[in-house]
Amino acid sequence: MPASLLQRSLAAVWHPCTQMKHHETLPLTAVVGGEGPWLVTEDGRRLLDGISSWWVNLFGHCHPRINAALRDQLERLEHVLLAGFTHPPVVELSERLAALTGGALGHAFYASDGASATEIALKMSFHMWRNRELPQKDRFLCLEGSYHGETVGALAVTDVALFRDAYAPLVRQAATVPSPDARRARPEETASDVARRAAVALEARLEAESGRVAALILEPLVQGAAGMVMYDPEYLRRARALCDRYEAHLICDEIAVGCGRTGTFFAYEQAGIRPDLLCLSKGISGGYLPLSVVLCREEIFRAFYDTDTRRGFLHSHSYTGNPLACRAALATLDIFEEEGVLAANRKRAELLGRLLEEAFSDHAAVRHLRQRGMVAAFDVAGEGVADDFSRRFFVAALEAGALLRPIGHTVYFMPPYVMDEPELRALVGAAATALDRALT
Ligand SMILES: *Cc1c(COP(=O)(O)O)cnc(C)c1O
């Protein structure tokens, strides 16, 4: 008998973030098609994509508008280097992204994945201070539980033990400051009180580092990989003010929370602030092609503008500003602008919240049901929660027809912005079934 696609995959493909041996018992799913919020498997099943295929897909799979834009671009130009050359999609995309920041972040530097965007932002911050004759500003701060990618440079600001510990000797670890995690509220405290407490700790750290901090990097409002840790916008306001006072850059990593995920196009908007550097990836291409971008303020760009090449920003990737990826991003922005996505998402998010309340608020194992726009989560605790809860839930959800992939003991929902009532009901229903099956 010829080997199945699954067997061939396990033999030849080293899957990411996976202990391959677990696949001796954990099923691998072969996907051969996608249609809106659905994934179609090789054996003809349809799965609801409850996590937007690793947080990247915004408008469903095989979206007609993005497909058409890519077909058109494919007939014109697939790639050209961005050093010494330019092309229409990258120019238009850079202008439109700058406009979305109100013109505040007017210079766009491109790469292909989120971790590279993090590294670019860190290098840019450090190098800017050096160009300003402040080479002592070479330290970075990140939040407890932060995730900014897994390349060696990005691991420096990633505080997830599982990803970091094995490689710790390779990494120049940044200092972590307390997370404003709203779950830490003491009795009588609000989320905004927790934010203020965390900001006091941030201030103490900035004070202690006495002028050596280049930048604070954070995920605005939702710390994704930490387990959808949510916090009050007050923290961002205070962090912004402290970064100004201590002359450190504020880097907003909106790789996961950008592109409408939290309810506004950029999450930082909810705090009424602006970062100095902004990282985008994941949803920016609609979930079609690898693309990331770092947007920066005029002042940072200016610090590199010189006749001396060594004072320029020294970074490049072969696929920097790839025309196909940029076209997918332009089509994504068109959909946002022309189809009232943020307004429709407000209703969608409300409905998702209501359905989750109904299904889980009284469940004995559910804690901290929480939501910010199109991301929702709850923690699972108490009797019957096994160490391998996450895998049990994942398998049970697949059986119930949904792709949901808990982080540890946190179940989360990050649906594409095309699920309407029937799909959202089916998704929450599958989660309820999966939860009861996953508890022992
Ligand atoms: C996914 C993610 C990254 C890393 O992006 P990759 O494309 O996976 O390298 C960085 N920061 C945040 C907040 C992310 O969610």
The ligand as an SDF file (V2000), in Angstrom:
LIG
                    3D

 15 15  0  0  0  0  0  0  0  0999 V2000
    3.5420   35.3510   16.1550 C   0  0  0  0  0  0  0  0  0  0  0  0
    4.1520   36.4780   16.8850 C   0  0  0  0  0  0  0  0  0  0  0  0
    5.4760   36.8690   16.6330 C   0  0  0  0  0  0  0  0  0  0  0  0
    6.3960   36.1200   15.7160 C   0  0  0  0  0  0  0  0  0  0  0  0
    5.9430   36.0750   14.4050 O   0  0  0  0  0  0  0  0  0  0  0  0
    6.4990   34.9110   13.4470 P   0  0  0  0  0  0  0  0  0  0  0  0
    5.9860   35.2740   12.1060 O   0  0  0  0  0  0  0  0  0  0  0  0
    5.8880   33.6410   13.9810 O   0  0  0  0  0  0  0  0  0  0  0  0
    7.9690   34.9070   13.5680 O   0  0  0  0  0  0  0  0  0  0  0  0
    5.9640   37.9690   17.3090 C   0  0  0  0  0  0  0  0  0  0  0  0
    5.1970   38.6420   18.1700 N   0  0  0  0  0  0  0  0  0  0  0  0
    3.9260   38.3010   18.4380 C   0  0  0  0  0  0  0  0  0  0  0  0
    3.1220   39.1200   19.3980 C   0  0  0  0  0  0  0  0  0  0  0  0
    3.3660   37.1920   17.8240 C   0  0  0  0  0  0  0  0  0  0  0  0
    2.1250   36.8120   18.1370 O   0  0  0  0  0  0  0  0  0  0  0  0
  1  2  1  0
  2  3  1  0
  2 14  2  0
  3  4  1  0
  3 10  2  0
  4  5  1  0
  5  6  1  0
  6  7  2  0
  6  8  1  0
  6  9  1  0
 10 11  1  0
 11 12  2  0
 12 13  1  0
 12 14  1  0
 14 15  1  0
M  END
$$$$
